[in-house]
Amino acid sequence: MQILVVDDDALAAEMIGAVLESEGYQPLLAESAIEGMEQLNANPDVGLVISDMNMPLINGIEFFRELREQGNQLPFILLTGDDPKQAQQQEAGLDACILKDFNLDTSLPGLVSEVLNKR
């Protein structure tokens, strides 16, 4: 399954991509929400979106809202350096919100499986 990773920090995106690859997923990387939209339009087989919260121009929640306004109902995981509960409360429609920290290599795979199994 292809998973779109949107993060303006190239190093973080590469690390997330490596974690996803180790779990058998095919990560597609985008450096902005705009590039993420382009990736989604070019790759209809994407099954999940993982996006950073704090990005220039369009943040992760704005990206999520734009997808929903366009009728895109893909599962969406938001990564944040702040309190994930606060971000989840700000946008209740998110499938999940996780702290973007050094434990992502162990916490993200289980969360991806959990979100995909809900669908």
N, C-alpha and C positions, 0 to 999 in steps of 0.2 A: 504494500500500500504506500502511496505517496503522501507525505506530510509536508505541508508548507510551513517553513520557519521564517518568521519576519522579525529581524532584529538589526538595528543600525550599528551594533557592535559586531564587526566581522568575526572577531575571535570567539565571542560568545556563541554566535550562530554556528560557527564551525564545530565548537564543542558540543552543542545540542545536536547538530547533524550527526556527529560521530556516535553519540549515545543512541540516537534513533537507528543508525545503521547497524550498531551492535545488536539491536533487537529485531533486525530483519526488515526494517522500514526503509523507504527510499526518500530521503529528505530533499526538498527543493528549498533553496535559500533565497531570501529577498532582503534587501537592505532598508526598505521603506514600505509603508502601506501601499503607496502607489505602485511600486514594483511588485508587491504582493498581489495586488489586483490583476496586474498583467500576467503574473504566473498562474493565477487561478483561471483566467480567460484562456491561456495557452495550454493548460493541463487539466482537462476535465476529470481526470481520475484521482485528483487530490481528495483524500478522505478525512483530513483533519487539518486545522490551522493552529499553530502555536505562535503567539505574538508577544513581543516585549511590550510593556506598558509605555515606558518613557522613550519616545522617539520624536525627532523634530517633525514639524508640519502636522502630521496626523498621528495621534497617540494610539495605543492599543485598543482602548475602549471606543474611540471614534472609528477605528478601522472595523471593529466588531459591529458597531451600529450601522455603518455604511453597508457592510455585507448583508445584514438583516433587511435593511431598506431595499436592497436590490433583490430580495427574495432568496438569498443564499443561506441555507440552514445547516451548513457544515458544522460539526462539533468544533468548539473554539476553546483553547486553553490560553489564559493570559499569564505572562510572567511578570512579576513586579519585584522591585527592590524594597518596596514598602510593605505595609501590612496587607496580606492577601485577603483577609476577611473584609477589610474596608473596601477594597476594590470590588470584591464580590457583591457587597451591599450596594455599591454605586451602580452596578449593572447586573441585576439579578439573573438575566438571561444567559450569562456566561456558563459554559459547561463546567469549567473549573478555573481556579486561580491559584497559582503556586509561587512561593518565594523564590526569586532568582538568586540562588546562592551556590556555594561550592558543593552542595549535596544533590544537585540536579541529576548527576549521573546515577544516583540510586533512587531518588524520589520520582523523577519524571517517567521512567518506563512503566511503573505501576499505575501512575495517574493516567497515562495514555491508554493503557489497557482498560482501566476502569471506565473512562469516558467512552471509549469505543464499544464496550460491552453494554452500556446503557442504551445505545442506539439500536 
